Amino acid sequence: MPEVDITIGGRTFEVACQEGEQHFLQSAAKMLDDEARVLTSQIGRIPEARMLLMAGLMLADKTAGLDDKMRELEAKVAEQAEEIESLKNTPLPLPEKVEVPVVPNSVTDALGELAARAEALASTVEEKATS
């Protein structure tokens, strides 16, 4: 089992870990060290046990906040997934019926007849006007 030296709050500790987990231990130690440095910069030198306790509590507080936020986001994702599923299961709306007006044949025939009469009258007027 490998032993790793970590530094927290300016103090070095020798810690054992499982093979291959050294990187994770170093990462966790850095997080704890960051919190311990905040404490020592605000309070000054404090006993080792108190420094570790306070730094651990500060990390726990941050973790609790992140857990709350994660639960909120998971609930929101679940709500949106339900909405998506609901929308998938909703039948598609029926296509909108569009009616195109159709001019009846009788009206078309009547308009053609009126046009022919108008042309005949125009021809008659032209003949009378030229004579």
Secondary structure, DSSP 8 states (H G I E B T S, - for coil): --EEEEEETTEEEEEE--TT-HHHHHHHHHHHHHHHHHHHHHH-S--HHHHHHHHHHHHHHHHHHHHHHHHHHHHHHHHHHHHHHHHHHS--------------HHHHHHHHHHHHHHHHHHHHHHHHHH-
